[in-house]
């Protein structure tokens, strides 16, 4: 039975120095579903996403209050090692960023870092992961060529493959299609629908149609507050809050 | 919603859509009034006007569908904007069918006006009054997004059905007696049938108004008394 509060965000606030960008966010993100975070630029959606694998730790002067729990355990527990956490929580960024290596080496990078170098295991991971990322058929005959030889959409799918190679539980995606053409975007969206069978996915998007097409739940954030969080169809058909309707309808000043 | 859209063209297209539906409703109502006037006052010229004006209603239906498709394609409306587009297209389809019934009435009025006056024609007046009232109220519900008024049309339609049945029974009895006016009684039965169908179509528009207002599909729902209760409005599944 998938857990309804797989990622439990509990009264979470976050500041960059004196600038408070998230204000007491409460939301439970269910397991093996796609949850979209939407809202205008600067609303805090990417900050919230990046807190789910503590990427903001790298920034000086940040502070948080409240908690984020992953499968019941606090991400901020002193015993949590950030490296281990990131193995559980993969991330895909807006601009595809394959390493200057072969397709094969991009996929197995995290395994090699973890000291797993057995050829047969790596071969299995490459095939399984590239199949999951809907890329295997397109690249199986050129696995040992440069990743830069792929199209933009293929490079992004390779980055998704790299993010899931280590079998994380959660996949965070920060505007994963922002730099892609419409066809590549639809391929990624199709992939997201497939991947939710295996992973819990949280996606930040500025594209309302994308949120409505590929997410199960949608959260609307505005000025660091969670305004509305519900099933995606409900949010796009009958939002409860006027601010949500104004934003998704394009009537936001 | 009064806040303007970021894309001004979207607001203009939505305004145009609403205006077209209201224009079509006006023309449809006029067609019905003229058709019944033609029947009751035996006015052949008026019958011809109704038959000719139906083309305008057909054209408006096509324009509304085209405009609705255009808005869907270009602007991807959501939430209440999406309901405005869908509802407008559905209302226009119901209006077109009402106008077709008005034409049927006008054609029968034209035929009956060439023959001797039939006093039983007046029996249709109460059926017509309720059908016209239904059409007016349904459009009021749509314009004002008034779900309460939209839902009330079903109750009113039951009264129309009751009177319609009575009129049909009386006309059928006369028809069974035979005689030279049998064909005219048959015309009146079909006119009554058209008026009853107009009542049903007004109920449909009322249901569209409820969908527009509450995002609630009440078609085929038997117990409508509880629909406006806050406990039964559009159950949204909790996210958590």
Interface residues (C-beta under 8 A of the other chain):
Chain A: X4 X5 X27 X28 X30 X208 X209 X212 X217 X219 X229 X230 X231 X234 X236 X237 X238 X239 X240 X245 X246 X248 X249 X250 X251 X252 X253
Chain B: X1 X3 X4 X5 X6 X7 X10 X75 X76 X77 X78 X79 X80 X81 X82 X215 X234 X236 X237 X238 X239 X240
